[in-house]
Amino acid sequence: MSELIFHVEDAPEGGFVARALGHSLFTEGATLDELRANIREAVACHFEEGSGPRVIRLHCVREETLAP
């Protein structure tokens, strides 16, 4: 596997949540640094050594509401 993509969003209660596309991987973190560490840990636990992705890509989505 060459690449694994995580969809990252703001969590309703604060912090961030991340879901891997095409895999049953989900994690969260209070900060982006904590989220990155948790993603690396989740990937290491999910894949056998040597079979995981070479690149982990984070696709960050932020929803904002603007008043006219």
PyRosetta script that sets phi, psi and omega in degrees:
from pyrosetta import init, pose_from_sequence

init()
pose = pose_from_sequence("MSELIFHVEDAPEGGFVARALGHSLFTEGATLDELRANIREAVACHFEEGSGPRVIRLHCVREETLAP")
pose.set_psi(1, 130.3)
pose.set_omega(1, -177.2)
pose.set_phi(2, -95.2)
pose.set_psi(2, -30.8)
pose.set_omega(2, -174.1)
pose.set_phi(3, -148.7)
pose.set_psi(3, 143.0)
pose.set_omega(3, 174.1)
pose.set_phi(4, -128.0)
pose.set_psi(4, 129.3)
pose.set_omega(4, -177.2)
pose.set_phi(5, -108.4)
pose.set_psi(5, 131.9)
pose.set_omega(5, 174.7)
pose.set_phi(6, -110.0)
pose.set_psi(6, 134.2)
pose.set_omega(6, 174.0)
pose.set_phi(7, -91.2)
pose.set_psi(7, 117.8)
pose.set_omega(7, -175.0)
pose.set_phi(8, -112.6)
pose.set_psi(8, 130.9)
pose.set_omega(8, 177.8)
pose.set_phi(9, -134.7)
pose.set_psi(9, 161.0)
pose.set_omega(9, 170.5)
pose.set_phi(10, -67.6)
pose.set_psi(10, 136.3)
pose.set_omega(10, 176.3)
pose.set_phi(11, -81.7)
pose.set_psi(11, 142.8)
pose.set_omega(11, -179.5)
pose.set_phi(12, -57.5)
pose.set_psi(12, -33.8)
pose.set_omega(12, -178.0)
pose.set_phi(13, -91.0)
pose.set_psi(13, 4.3)
pose.set_omega(13, -178.8)
pose.set_phi(14, 109.9)
pose.set_psi(14, 154.8)
pose.set_omega(14, -177.3)
pose.set_phi(15, 84.5)
pose.set_psi(15, -155.3)
pose.set_omega(15, -174.8)
pose.set_phi(16, -138.4)
pose.set_psi(16, 151.5)
pose.set_omega(16, 172.9)
pose.set_phi(17, -123.8)
pose.set_psi(17, 148.3)
pose.set_omega(17, -179.9)
pose.set_phi(18, -137.1)
pose.set_psi(18, 134.4)
pose.set_omega(18, 178.0)
pose.set_phi(19, -126.3)
pose.set_psi(19, 132.3)
pose.set_omega(19, 177.8)
pose.set_phi(20, -77.8)
pose.set_psi(20, 139.6)
pose.set_omega(20, 177.1)
pose.set_phi(21, -82.4)
pose.set_psi(21, 123.7)
pose.set_omega(21, 177.2)
pose.set_phi(22, 84.3)
pose.set_psi(22, 3.4)
pose.set_omega(22, 179.5)
pose.set_phi(23, -139.7)
pose.set_psi(23, 155.7)
pose.set_omega(23, 179.2)
pose.set_phi(24, -86.9)
pose.set_psi(24, 66.0)
pose.set_omega(24, 178.8)
pose.set_phi(25, -125.0)
pose.set_psi(25, 128.3)
pose.set_omega(25, -179.9)
pose.set_phi(26, -143.8)
pose.set_psi(26, 137.1)
pose.set_omega(26, 174.7)
pose.set_phi(27, -153.0)
pose.set_psi(27, 172.1)
pose.set_omega(27, -179.6)
pose.set_phi(28, -146.4)
pose.set_psi(28, 165.8)
pose.set_omega(28, 177.8)
pose.set_phi(29, -160.2)
pose.set_psi(29, 150.6)
pose.set_omega(29, -179.3)
pose.set_phi(30, -72.5)
pose.set_psi(30, -31.2)
pose.set_omega(30, 179.0)
pose.set_phi(31, -128.6)
pose.set_psi(31, 166.9)
pose.set_omega(31, 177.1)
pose.set_phi(32, -64.6)
pose.set_psi(32, -36.8)
pose.set_omega(32, 177.6)
pose.set_phi(33, -63.4)
pose.set_psi(33, -43.8)
pose.set_omega(33, 177.9)
pose.set_phi(34, -65.1)
pose.set_psi(34, -40.3)
pose.set_omega(34, 178.4)
pose.set_phi(35, -61.9)
pose.set_psi(35, -44.8)
pose.set_omega(35, 179.0)
pose.set_phi(36, -58.8)
pose.set_psi(36, -45.0)
pose.set_omega(36, 178.7)
pose.set_phi(37, -63.4)
pose.set_psi(37, -41.0)
pose.set_omega(37, 179.8)
pose.set_phi(38, -67.6)
pose.set_psi(38, -35.7)
pose.set_omega(38, 176.6)
pose.set_phi(39, -64.2)
pose.set_psi(39, -46.3)
pose.set_omega(39, 179.0)
pose.set_phi(40, -60.0)
pose.set_psi(40, -42.0)
pose.set_omega(40, 179.1)
pose.set_phi(41, -65.0)
pose.set_psi(41, -43.5)
pose.set_omega(41, 179.9)
pose.set_phi(42, -63.1)
pose.set_psi(42, -41.4)
pose.set_omega(42, 179.5)
pose.set_phi(43, -65.7)
pose.set_psi(43, -43.2)
pose.set_omega(43, 179.5)
pose.set_phi(44, -62.1)
pose.set_psi(44, -36.5)
pose.set_omega(44, 179.5)
pose.set_phi(45, -76.0)
pose.set_psi(45, -30.7)
pose.set_omega(45, -174.0)
pose.set_phi(46, -79.6)
pose.set_psi(46, -36.6)
pose.set_omega(46, -175.4)
pose.set_phi(47, -107.7)
pose.set_psi(47, 144.6)
pose.set_omega(47, 173.3)
pose.set_phi(48, -68.6)
pose.set_psi(48, 153.1)
pose.set_omega(48, -178.3)
pose.set_phi(49, -57.2)
pose.set_psi(49, 129.4)
pose.set_omega(49, 179.3)
pose.set_phi(50, 90.6)
pose.set_psi(50, -12.0)
pose.set_omega(50, -178.6)
pose.set_phi(51, -107.1)
pose.set_psi(51, -0.9)
pose.set_omega(51, -179.1)
pose.set_phi(52, -79.8)
pose.set_psi(52, 178.6)
pose.set_omega(52, -178.5)
pose.set_phi(53, -71.7)
pose.set_psi(53, 150.5)
pose.set_omega(53, 173.9)
pose.set_phi(54, -81.9)
pose.set_psi(54, -27.5)
pose.set_omega(54, -179.5)
pose.set_phi(55, -131.2)
pose.set_psi(55, 136.2)
pose.set_omega(55, 172.3)
pose.set_phi(56, -112.8)
pose.set_psi(56, 119.7)
pose.set_omega(56, -177.6)
pose.set_phi(57, -108.3)
pose.set_psi(57, 134.4)
pose.set_omega(57, 177.2)
pose.set_phi(58, -105.8)
pose.set_psi(58, 122.0)
pose.set_omega(58, 176.5)
pose.set_phi(59, -103.2)
pose.set_psi(59, 102.1)
pose.set_omega(59, -175.2)
pose.set_phi(60, -91.1)
pose.set_psi(60, 127.4)
pose.set_omega(60, -179.0)
pose.set_phi(61, -118.9)
pose.set_psi(61, 127.8)
pose.set_omega(61, 179.6)
pose.set_phi(62, -125.3)
pose.set_psi(62, 125.5)
pose.set_omega(62, 178.4)
pose.set_phi(63, -97.4)
pose.set_psi(63, 130.9)
pose.set_omega(63, 178.8)
pose.set_phi(64, -133.3)
pose.set_psi(64, 147.4)
pose.set_omega(64, 175.5)
pose.set_phi(65, -114.9)
pose.set_psi(65, 127.2)
pose.set_omega(65, 179.8)
pose.set_phi(66, -112.4)
pose.set_psi(66, 133.9)
pose.set_omega(66, 175.3)
pose.set_phi(67, -85.1)
pose.set_psi(67, 140.4)
pose.set_omega(67, 179.1)
pose.set_phi(68, -66.3)
pose.dump_pdb("model.pdb")
